[in-house]
């Protein structure tokens, strides 16, 4: 298969920490506009894999291609500019700024120090904020101080801050941790909406949630891929039941 068919193309990827292989000769292919969920027991290497894709950790060997460009040598900021967005487990929002301001400062032109000094809120920025606020369900909260939002709304705001940059690959680490049942439902709807024009990778433990959102599920175990396919296929795979769902 040619690399061009995939948004993200990972081959023979490994990383070792003090002789321990956290990721071990891993191959992963993500389609354009695909919502992929990665599951696996703690210590399987899921977060390390996202660290490698976004450039926080350097690979020991292997290839990471995004839209046919090799990323392994690129620093983290350069990967952001190429269209890769990453959300960590704890939301990093500006608690004392309004929802509007949080979104506004995330617009690419406002990201650098010089950019933010001379940053004008143009019609383009206003329009983008409006679109993103609608998408994340916070259009009626633009004037609210971010610190006053519910836990779930803070998570959505952070996703919105990434969406302001129009990433083509969005990676989310346990996005529904600590959310209410209703917030989980709304998050499932949100993720289905945002993968219409980008690829999304989600790490998640909640199987009911995974079943709701995943186009395809990848199961990791000890730095390798154990199984891959539809939720049904993966759930009924004897290897997966043995190492993961059985526990």
Steps between C-alpha positions, in 0.01 A plus 500: 500500500629847420553736793271757340194294582538573871499818704749343741738222413716345775746219426745305714475761776695430819609697803708374790537653844806355683488184292125451549308506171192713571402481131623195313511491116147637474311551172188718491305648210230763553265594216392852413190601702526189715414484869739241644486394864804346666437279801719277713606437858707756693860495386407380150669808349189695391605843633860442390371441147325841502819656642693358204247626245493854639877518554512512878707179491755413231478160334797262530417355159228492236294740295207732571355652184221756510354595161807336344752708695748329733456644852754314712761778482258790535465682835163513676408857389567414135260205525230729643550724195460201271152449648540268799308589817533321833287519813637361825305339783474814715352800320738794459274799450535860620266479800477877557424587136159476336414212267520748212853612597618141543389425144627830361857458636510150348463638147832422325595867448476563874728212597844665492611777739517754217176366358317554827642854541371609161203268489184664374169325536408509133172389343674177404584428865149594618345272243731213594425544873128492423526182291713321759282612793197352321688181428603445864160603638619815679352769272284628788799510740740727308495767773534250786829483687655164410564413867122498561428233240414143600773238468355375172467850355867567582594190305290619204657844519844347477392297196368829359836668559659229287227529235577872465825388334306282253714191560479211255589251772364538852615278787305476825615318812205371708265787409205385715684434829296648784201595283133456585291257292341787305839661433626166367208483256567853380871424465422196285289724273775762494767249397278361224454855369865600506630192317300596189792703366799372696647184648454452874687261732347441843649305791218373721423241768121524501385218270142620464633837384747334262220295344301822444769696317766277341525440127778256585662384825869428552597293804852556634691271733863532610585758236361296212166476321312195621187532287320744274157530342139574588399508866313169456797330342741625766270415792468143378870450429632230740838677534330823604268326744803331651722803559251779539127452522546187715662695784 
